[in-house]
Amino acid sequence: MNLKKTAITLVIVTASFFIWNQERFTKAPLACEEPIPYVVGAFDRRFGISQKYFLDALSEAEAIWEEPLDMELFIYAPESDGMAVNLIYDYRQEVTSALSDLEGVVEEDEVTYQALRAKYVSLKTEYNRANGTYDAYVGEFNEQNALYQRQVESWNKGKRNSKEQFERLEADRKILEAEIVELELQEAKLNEMAREINTLVSTLNRLAKSLNLNVETYNTIGASRGETFTGGVYRSTEGVQEINIYEFSSR
C-alpha cells in the first residue's frame, strides 16, 4: 500500500476505532451496529484527482477493516448529515532563496557557471542525505502503523472492554499523528530544496548552451517524488466529526 492509501487508511482506522469505542468509557451507551455515514466535504480540485478516485480510495481503506470483521463500519451517504471527509490542499511556501529569481539575472560567463555548479553539487548532496533520512523515517512509520492496525483489528475482534488497552491504543494513535506532522515538515523541506535545485539546473543548462561548454546536462528533480506523503487527521469537536486529508505534492 502506498503512502497516500496508508494515510487514508490510518484516519479511517482512527475514526472507526475512536467512534466505535469511546462511548464504552462514557455514560452514553456504546455506539454499535449502525454504520457511520459520511459525505465528501471540502474537495480541492488542485490535487488533480477526481471525486471518484477519492471515493475509491476511501472505499479501499474501509474494506481493510470491514472485511475481517464482516461488518459495515462506514457508508457513503451523500445526502446525509454524516461525518465530512475533507480533501484539503495545504499550500507550501515558495522558495525564499534568491535562486528563485536567478534565471533572468545571472551574468553569463564561465566564472558564474562554475560557482553555480558548486552550489548545485552542495545542494544535491544535502538533498540526497535529507531524502535518505526521510525515506528511513517513512519506513519506521509504516512499521509502527502496521503494528497499530493489527492491534486495532485485534481489539475490534475481541470483547473491547479493557479501558487500559483502549487508552494504550489511543496513546499510540496520538504518537502516529505526531509522526505524521514530523514527516510533513521533512517533506516540505525536501520539496523546497528540490525547487532550488531545479532552478539551478535550468540556469546551468542554459549557461552551458550559451557558453558552448562541453559539459554534462543536469537533470531536474521530479516535481512528484514518487511516493508522496499524505497526512490525515480525525477530529471530533462539540459533536461534529470530520476527517481531514492533506497531500503535500504537486501532481
C-alpha positions as CSV (number, residue, x, y, z in Angstrom):
1,M,0.0,0.0,0.0
2,N,1.5,3.4,-0.9
3,L,1.7,6.3,1.5
4,K,-1.4,8.0,0.2
5,K,-3.5,4.9,0.8
6,T,-1.7,4.3,4.1
7,A,-2.6,7.8,5.4
8,I,-6.2,7.5,4.3
9,T,-6.4,4.1,5.9
10,L,-4.9,5.4,9.1
11,V,-7.6,8.1,9.5
12,I,-10.3,5.6,8.6
13,V,-8.9,3.2,11.3
14,T,-8.7,6.1,13.8
15,A,-12.2,7.2,13.2
16,S,-13.5,3.6,13.3
17,F,-11.6,2.8,16.5
18,F,-12.4,6.1,18.2
19,I,-16.1,6.5,17.3
20,W,-17.0,2.9,17.9
21,N,-15.2,2.6,21.3
22,Q,-15.0,6.0,23.1
23,E,-18.7,5.7,24.2
24,R,-17.9,2.5,26.1
25,F,-16.0,4.6,28.7
26,T,-18.5,7.4,29.0
27,K,-22.1,7.5,30.3
28,A,-23.6,7.1,26.9
29,P,-24.4,3.6,25.6
30,L,-21.9,2.1,23.2
31,A,-22.4,3.1,19.6
32,C,-22.7,-0.2,17.8
33,E,-24.5,-1.8,15.0
34,E,-25.3,1.1,12.6
35,P,-22.6,2.1,10.1
36,I,-21.2,5.6,10.3
37,P,-22.5,7.7,7.4
38,Y,-20.0,10.0,5.7
39,V,-20.1,12.7,3.0
40,V,-17.4,14.3,0.9
41,G,-16.9,17.8,2.4
42,A,-14.3,20.2,1.1
43,F,-12.8,18.9,-2.1
44,D,-9.9,20.9,-3.6
45,R,-9.5,20.1,-7.3
46,R,-5.9,21.5,-7.3
47,F,-4.9,17.9,-6.4
48,G,-5.7,16.8,-9.9
49,I,-7.8,13.8,-8.9
50,S,-11.4,13.1,-9.5
51,Q,-14.0,12.7,-6.7
52,K,-14.5,9.1,-7.9
53,Y,-10.8,8.4,-7.3
54,F,-11.1,9.9,-3.9
55,L,-14.2,7.9,-3.0
56,D,-12.5,4.7,-4.4
57,A,-9.5,5.3,-2.1
58,L,-11.9,5.7,0.9
59,S,-13.7,2.6,-0.1
60,E,-10.5,0.6,-0.2
61,A,-9.5,1.9,3.2
62,E,-12.9,0.9,4.6
63,A,-12.6,-2.7,3.2
64,I,-9.4,-3.4,5.0
65,W,-11.3,-3.3,8.3
66,E,-14.8,-4.2,7.3
67,E,-13.9,-7.5,5.6
68,P,-12.1,-9.2,8.6
69,L,-15.0,-8.1,10.9
70,D,-17.7,-8.9,8.4
71,M,-19.3,-5.7,9.4
72,E,-20.1,-2.4,7.6
73,L,-18.4,0.3,9.7
74,F,-18.8,3.2,7.3
75,I,-21.3,4.0,4.5
76,Y,-21.1,6.8,1.9
77,A,-24.3,8.7,2.2
78,P,-24.0,12.0,0.2
79,E,-27.5,13.2,1.1
80,S,-27.0,12.7,4.9
81,D,-25.6,15.0,7.6
82,G,-22.9,12.4,8.2
83,M,-19.2,12.8,9.0
84,A,-17.4,15.0,6.5
85,V,-14.3,13.7,4.8
86,N,-12.4,16.8,3.5
87,L,-9.6,16.9,1.0
88,I,-7.7,20.0,1.9
89,Y,-4.8,21.4,-0.1
90,D,-2.1,22.8,2.2
91,Y,-0.1,25.2,0.1
92,R,3.6,25.1,0.9
93,Q,5.6,28.3,0.7
94,E,7.6,29.0,-2.4
95,V,11.3,29.0,-2.3
96,T,12.6,32.1,-0.5
97,S,16.1,31.8,-1.8
98,A,17.3,34.3,-4.2
99,L,17.8,31.4,-6.6
100,S,14.1,31.7,-7.4
101,D,14.8,34.8,-9.5
102,L,18.2,33.6,-10.7
103,E,17.1,32.6,-14.2
104,G,16.9,36.1,-15.6
105,V,19.6,37.9,-13.7
106,V,22.9,35.9,-13.7
107,E,25.8,37.1,-15.7
108,E,26.5,34.7,-18.5
109,D,30.2,33.8,-18.0
110,E,32.2,30.7,-17.1
111,V,33.0,32.0,-13.6
112,T,29.3,32.3,-12.8
113,Y,28.8,28.8,-14.3
114,Q,31.4,27.2,-12.0
115,A,30.1,29.0,-8.9
116,L,26.6,27.8,-9.7
117,R,27.8,24.3,-10.4
118,A,29.5,24.2,-7.0
119,K,26.3,25.4,-5.4
120,Y,24.4,22.6,-7.3
121,V,26.7,19.9,-6.1
122,S,26.4,21.1,-2.5
123,L,22.6,21.3,-2.6
124,K,22.3,17.9,-4.4
125,T,24.4,16.2,-1.7
126,E,22.4,17.8,1.1
127,Y,19.2,16.8,-0.7
128,N,20.2,13.2,-1.1
129,R,21.2,13.0,2.6
130,A,17.9,14.5,3.7
131,N,16.0,12.3,1.3
132,G,17.6,9.2,2.8
133,T,16.7,10.3,6.3
134,Y,13.1,10.9,5.2
135,D,12.8,7.5,3.5
136,A,14.1,5.8,6.6
137,Y,11.7,7.7,8.8
138,V,8.8,6.7,6.4
139,G,9.9,3.0,6.7
140,E,9.8,3.2,10.5
141,F,6.4,4.9,10.4
142,N,5.0,2.2,8.1
143,E,6.1,-0.5,10.5
144,Q,4.6,1.3,13.5
145,N,1.4,2.0,11.6
146,A,1.1,-1.7,10.5
147,L,1.6,-2.8,14.2
148,Y,-1.1,-0.3,15.3
149,Q,-3.5,-1.5,12.7
150,R,-3.0,-5.1,13.8
151,Q,-3.7,-4.1,17.4
152,V,-6.8,-2.3,16.5
153,E,-8.0,-5.2,14.5
154,S,-7.4,-7.5,17.5
155,W,-9.3,-5.1,19.7
156,N,-12.3,-4.9,17.3
157,K,-12.4,-8.7,17.2
158,G,-12.3,-9.0,21.0
159,K,-14.6,-8.0,23.8
160,R,-13.5,-4.3,23.7
161,N,-14.0,-3.9,27.4
162,S,-10.5,-3.1,28.6
163,K,-10.1,0.6,29.4
164,E,-6.3,0.1,29.8
165,Q,-6.0,-1.3,26.4
166,F,-8.2,1.3,24.9
167,E,-6.1,4.1,26.4
168,R,-2.9,2.4,25.2
169,L,-4.3,2.3,21.6
170,E,-5.4,5.9,21.9
171,A,-1.9,6.9,23.1
172,D,-0.4,5.0,20.1
173,R,-2.7,6.9,17.7
174,K,-1.5,10.2,19.0
175,I,2.1,9.1,18.6
176,L,1.4,8.2,15.0
177,E,-0.3,11.5,14.3
178,A,2.7,13.4,15.8
179,E,5.0,11.4,13.4
180,I,2.8,12.4,10.5
181,V,3.3,16.0,11.4
182,E,7.1,15.5,11.5
183,L,7.1,13.7,8.2
184,E,5.1,16.6,6.6
185,L,7.7,19.0,7.8
186,Q,10.5,16.9,6.4
187,E,8.8,16.6,3.1
188,A,8.2,20.3,2.9
189,K,11.9,21.0,3.4
190,L,12.7,18.4,0.7
191,N,10.3,20.0,-1.8
192,E,11.8,23.4,-1.1
193,M,15.3,22.0,-1.7
194,A,14.1,20.3,-4.9
195,R,12.7,23.6,-6.2
196,E,16.1,25.4,-5.5
197,I,18.0,22.6,-7.3
198,N,15.6,22.7,-10.3
199,T,16.1,26.4,-10.6
200,L,19.9,25.9,-10.6
201,V,19.6,23.1,-13.1
202,S,17.7,25.2,-15.5
203,T,20.2,28.0,-15.2
204,L,23.2,25.7,-15.5
205,N,21.9,24.1,-18.7
206,R,21.1,27.5,-20.2
207,L,24.5,28.9,-19.4
208,A,26.3,25.8,-20.7
209,K,24.5,26.1,-24.0
210,S,25.1,29.9,-24.2
211,L,28.8,29.5,-23.4
212,N,29.1,26.4,-25.7
213,L,30.6,24.4,-22.8
214,N,31.2,20.7,-23.3
215,V,29.6,19.7,-20.0
216,E,27.0,17.2,-18.8
217,T,23.4,18.2,-18.9
218,Y,21.9,18.3,-15.5
219,N,18.5,16.8,-14.7
220,T,15.9,18.2,-12.5
221,I,14.4,16.5,-9.5
222,G,10.9,15.4,-10.4
223,A,8.1,17.6,-9.0
224,S,6.4,14.4,-7.7
225,R,8.8,12.5,-5.5
226,G,7.2,9.1,-6.3
227,E,5.5,8.0,-3.1
228,T,4.3,11.4,-1.9
229,F,3.5,11.5,1.8
230,T,-0.1,12.2,2.7
231,G,-1.3,13.0,6.2
232,G,-4.8,12.7,7.6
233,V,-6.4,13.8,10.8
234,Y,-9.7,12.7,12.5
235,R,-11.4,15.4,14.6
236,S,-14.4,15.4,16.9
237,T,-15.4,18.9,18.2
238,E,-18.6,19.5,20.0
239,G,-20.2,16.5,18.5
240,V,-19.1,17.4,14.9
241,Q,-16.9,14.7,13.4
242,E,-14.7,15.1,10.4
243,I,-11.7,13.6,8.7
244,N,-9.3,16.0,7.0
245,I,-6.9,14.6,4.5
246,Y,-3.9,16.5,3.3
247,E,-1.4,15.9,0.5
248,F,1.9,17.7,0.1
249,S,2.8,17.4,-3.5
250,S,2.1,18.8,-7.0
251,R,0.6,16.4,-9.4
